[in-house]
Amino acid sequence: MVGDSLEGLLRELAPQALGAVARRTTDFGAAEDAVQEALLAAATQWPREGIPGNPRGWLVTVASRRLVEQWRRDSARRSREHLAHPDEDHRAAGAEQDDSLELLLLCCHPALTPPSQVALTLRAVGGLTTAEIARGLLVPEATVAQRISRAKAAIRRAGARFVLPVATDLPGRVEAVAAVLYLVFTEGHAASSGTAVTRVDLTAEAIRLTRMLVARATHASALEPVRGEVQGLLALMLLTGARRPARVAPDGSLVPLDRQDRTTWDRGLIDEGIALVTGALARERLGPYQLQAAIAAVHAEAATAADTDWPQVLALYDLLLTTAPGPMVTLSRVVAVAMAHDPATGLLELDLVADDPVLVDHHRTHAVRAHLLERSGDLTAAVVEYLTASRGTRSEPERRYLEARAAALIG
C-alpha cells in the first residue's frame, strides 16, 4: 500500500513540478526530461529516507539541478544557467504556482498531431509513464515514446513558450485541450480494441484533468466563451462514467445500456453531472458537449430503460446534429428515432444515411441495423448483421457480445 500511495503522490506532483520548471526555461523537452529524472530519484530515495516536508519543492529543486548540470556541460547554453538556480531549502521559486492550464495548452499545441497531443498530455500533465500510456492506448511502448519525442521536437521547432496565449486566442486553444481530453475519456470508456470493455486509468485521468480545466475556466474571464462547454465536458464524463460498474458483467463481457443494473450506477457522479450540465445550459452558450451531457442526463434520470424519455433524447440529437454534425451523431440519432417511434421508422432513417462514407461499412452501422431488425422481428437478417458487425470491431468484449446476440437468435 505504501508503494501505491507513493506512486499516486508522484503522479499528482509530476505536472506541478513540470510546470514550475518549464516556466523557467524555454526548452520544454529538457524540463520534462529533468522532472522525469527527479521522479525516478524520488521513487528511489523517499521510501528509504521518508517523504520530504515539501515534496513538490524537492522535485523542483532536483529537476532544476539536473538542468543546471546539463547546461554546464553544454557551453552553448551556459549563458542561461541563471534561469534555474534552486533554493537549498526546497522552496524553489514559483513552485507553488498553478501551471495546469499552461501545461495543457502546451501539450495540445496546434503544431502537434492529435495522437501526439494525447500522448504528451498523458505523460506531462497526467504523470503516466510511457509504458502506462502504451497499455492504455494499446500501442507499442516504442510508438508512444516516438510520439512524445516528436511532440517535444515539434514544440521546440514551433518556438512555443510556456505562457498563456493572448486572451483572444485562449478560447480556441482550450477547445483543442477539451477535444484531446474527450478523446482520452472516450477511449477509456469504450475501448476501441483489446480485451477490456473499459480502461479505468484513462477515464480517471481524463476526469481529473477536465476538473483542472473547469477550475481554471471558472475563474478566467478570457475563458468565458468556452466555460459552458468545459463544464459540459466534465458533466458528460461524470454522467457516462457513473455507469461503469454496470457496463461489465462478472465474466468481463459487455452489458448494453438497456440491460444494465441501474442500482449500481454511481449516484454521486450522476448528481454532480446533472448539476453541472443544468447550470451550464441555463447560463452559457449551447455547445456539443453540453448537448451530449444533456442526453446522458436523460438516461441517468430514468429509473429503468423503459422509463427513458426518448422524444427528449431525439430532440437533443436533432440539436446536436445541427450544432456538431458527424457520422456517429447521425447513427445515434437513428437509434433515438427508432426508440421514440418504432423500429421500421428507424430502419428507414438508417437507409437514408447509411451511404455516408464513414458509415457505409462501419461495424456500428451493422450493429444498429441488427438491433432494429431484431426488434422488428426479422431475425434471420438480424443474425447476418450481428455477425457482420462482430467481424468489424477490434474490441474483444464487443465482438463476443455481438456473436452472443446472433447465437441467441439462431438458438
N, C-alpha and C positions, 0 to 999 in steps of 0.2 A: 504493500500500500504506500510505503514511503516513496518508492520509485515512481508510482503513478502520480502522487501528489507533486513530486518534483518536476516530472515531465509536464504536468499541467501548468505549473508555475512558470517554467521556462517558455512554454508556448505562449502564455499570456504576456510575458515580459519581452519576448523577441521583437514584435513590431514596435513596442515603446522604445526599446534600446536602439533599434534601427533608425527610428525617426530622429532621435536625439543625435545620433552620429551622422546620419545623412544630411541633417540640417547644416552641419559644419564643414561639409566638403561638397564639391560639385561632381564627384565620382560616386554615383550610386552603387555601381558594381563593387568598388573597393570597400565601401561602407558595409554592404551586405556580407561580403566575404569576412570582414573583420568581426562583425557581430556573430557570424556562424562559428568562428574560432573561439569567441568569448563564451558562446553557449556550450561548446564542447568542453572548455575549461571548467565551466560551472558544473556541468554534469559529472565531471571527474572529482572536483575539489569539494563541492558543497556536501555530498554525502559523507565525506571524511572529516571536513572541518566545520560543518554547520552552515546554514544559510546566513549570509551577512545581514546586518540591520537594514541596509538599503540595497536590496538585491538588484534593482534596476540601475542604480548608480554604479554598482560593482560591474555590471555588464558594460555600461557605457565607458567606464574607466578602462577596462581591459581591452575593449574593442578599439578605443581611441589610442591606446598604447600600441596596438598592432598596426594601426595606420601610421603612427609616428615611426615605428621601426621600418615599415615598408618605404615610407618617404625618405628616410635617412639612407636607405640602400639605393635609392634612385635619385641621383644628383639633379636630374631634370625637374624633380618635384620638391627639392629641398626648400625652395622659397615659400612653400605652402605649409611648412611644419607648424607654424604658429596657429593654424586653424584647429589643431587637435591636441592641446595640452591638457590632460585631465587633472582634476584636483585629487590629491592623495587621500582625502577623507571620504572618497566615494560619493561626492556631491558634484558630479560633473555638470558643468554649466548647461542649463536648459534641459536637463534630464527629465524634469517633471512636466514639460510642455506636452500637450496632446497633439501629436502629429498624425493621427489616424487618417484624416481626410487627405492630407498631402501625400501620404503613402499610397492610399487607394488611387488617387488621381495619377500618381507617377506610374503605378503598376498597370494602369489602364490607359496609358499614353496612346494617342491615335497612331503613332508610328509602329505599334505592335499589332500582330495578328491576334484574333480572338483566342486561339489556343495558347499563345504566349502570354496574353493578359491573364487568363485563368491560372496558368502555372505560376506566374510570377506573383500574383495576388495571394495564392495559397501558400507560397513559400515565404514571401516577405511580410505580408500582413497577417496571414493565418498562422504562421510559425510551423507549418507542416514540413517535414523533411522531404527530400526528393523521393525517397522510397515510399513514403506515405502518400504523396501525390500520385505516384505511378500506380499504386494499388487502388486508389480511389477512382482514377480515370481509366484504369485497366489498359495502360500503355506501358511499354518497357521503361525501366528506370533511365536508361540511356537517352530515350526520347525526351523525357521530362528535363533531364539535365541539359540537353541540347536546346530545348525551348527556352529555358531560363538563361542560358549563356547567350543565346541570340537576342533575347529580350534586353539584357543588360547592354549588349553592344549597340542595339538599335537606339536605346535611350541615350547612350553616350554620343552616337552619331547625330542624333536629333538635337543635341545640346540642351536636353531637358534639365531644368533646375528644380531643386526641392523647395518649391514655393507654390503658393496658390496662384492659379491663373487670374487674370484680371476679372473683375466682377461680371462683365458681360459674357465672358467665355465659360464661367464656372458652371452654370446650369447644364450646358451641353456636355461638359466633361463628367459631371455627376451622372447624367443619363447613361454615359458609357460604363461607368462604375456599376450602376444598377443593372445594366444588361449582363455584365460579367457575373455578378452575384446571382442573378436569376438563372444563368446557365449552370453555375455551380450547384445551386439548390435543385434544379430540375434533374440534373444527372444523379444527384444523391437520392432524390425521392423516387425516381423511376429509372433505375439503372438501365442504360441502353444496351448493355451487353454483360455477359458474365453469369455467375451462378446465384447472385443475391438479388432480391427484389429491391432493396434499398441499400444505401451506403450512408450510415448514420454520421460518419465523420464529416462527410461533405455537407449534409444538410445542417448539422450543428454549426459548422464553420460559417456557412452562408448566413445563417440566422444571427450568429454573433457579430459578423462584420456588418450586416444590414442594421443591426441595433446601433452600432457605432455611427453609421451613416445617418440614421434618423436623429440621433442625439446632436450631431453637428448641424443637420439641416434645420432642426427645430430652433436653433439659436443664431443662425446666419441669415441675415436679411437678404444677401445676394442669392440664397438658395430658395427663396420664397416661391419662384415659379415651378420648382420641381418638388417642393416639400410634400405635397399631397401624393405624388407618385411614389416617393421614397417610403412614405408611411403605408401606402397601398401595397408596396412590395413586401414590406415586413408583415403586414396583415395576411397577405396571400401565403407567405411561408408558414406563419403560425397556424392558420386555419387548415392548410394542407398537411403540415407536419403533425397536427393533432390526430390525424387518422392512422399514423404509422403503427401503433400497437395492433390495429385490426387488419392491416393490409397483408400480413404474412401469417399463414397457417402454421401449426406446430411442426409440420414436415417441411417448412420452408417454401411452400407453394404460394402463389399469388391469390389473394382474395379480392374480387372486384368490389366496387363501391356498394352496389345494391345488395351484396351478401355479407357485408361487414357487421360485426357486433358493435353497434354504436355506443353501447355502455362502456366500452373500453377506450373510446376516444378521450383525449386529454381536454377536459372541460376548462382547465385554467388557460390553456393556449387558445381555445375557442373564444372564451370571454374576452381575452386580451385582443385577439384578432378582430372580433366584431366591433369592439370599442374603437380600435384604430381606424378601420375602414369606414365606420359610421361617421366619425369625426372628420375624416379626410373628404368624404363625399359631401358633407354638409358645408365645408369651408373652402375646399380647394378646387382648382380646375380639373375636370374629369380627364382621366387617362387610362391606358390599358391595364396597368397593374391594379388600379382601384376597381376596375370593372371585373377583372379576374378574381379579385378578393371578394367582391360582392357576390359573385357566383358561388364561390367556396362558402361564403357565409350562409347562403340559402340552403345549401346541402347540410351545413353544420347545424342549422336550426331545425331541421326535420328530424323528428324522433325516430321515424322509420323511413325506408326508401320510398314506400307508398305515400308518405306524407309530403314528399318533395314538391315544392311549388314550381312545377315545370314551365307553366306560362311565364312566370317571372324570370326563370333561367333563360328561356328563349328570348325574352325582351332584352335581357342583358347581353346575350350573344349577338343580337341584332345591333346593339350599340357598339359592341366590341368589334364587330366586322366592319363597321363604318369608321371607327377610331383607329384600329390597327389590324387591317385585313391580312390574312395569311392562310395557308392551306390547312394547318391544324385547327385554327379557329373555325374555318369553314366546316371541317369534319365534325368538330364538337357541336357546332350548331345543328348539323344534320341529326345527331342523336337527340338534341333538345326538341327538334321538330317532331321526331318520332314519338318522344315521350309526352309531349304536350298535345299531340293529335293522335296518330296511330302509326304502326309500322309501315303501312303501304305509302302513306304520305312521306315518311322518312326515306323510303327507297326511291321514290320519285325525286326527292331533293338530291339524294346521292347520285342518281343518274345524271342530274344537271351539272354536277360539279366534278364528277369522277374523272373527267378528261384533263383536269389540271395536271401539268407535267410532274408535279411533286406527288400528287395523289394517285395517279393512274395505276401504279403498281406498288404502292406503299402497303406494307403489311397491315397497317392500321385501317386502311380503306377496306381491305378484305375482312378484317375483324369486325368492323362496324356493319358491313353488308351481311356477314354471317349472323350477327346478333339480330338484325332486323328480319332476316329471312326466318330465323328460328322463331321469333315472336309472331311472325305472320303465318307460321305453320308449314313452310316449305323446308322440311328437314333435310331432304336429300341435297338441295342446293346449299343449305347452311353448312353441311358437313364439308362439302367441297371448298367453300370459302374459309372455314376454320382451318382446314389443313393447308390451304394456300397461304394463309396468314402465318401459320406456325413455321413454315419454311422461310419466311422473310424476316423474322425477328432474330436478333443476336442475343436476346435475353433468354437465358435458360428457363427461369420460372415462367415467363410469359409463354414460351414455346410449350412447356408442359401443360399450362392452363388451357391453351387453345387446342392442343391434342386431346385433353381430357373432355373438353366440350364436344368435340367431334365424336369421340368414343361414346359418350353418354347418349348422343342422338342415334348412333348406329345401334347401340345395345338396346 
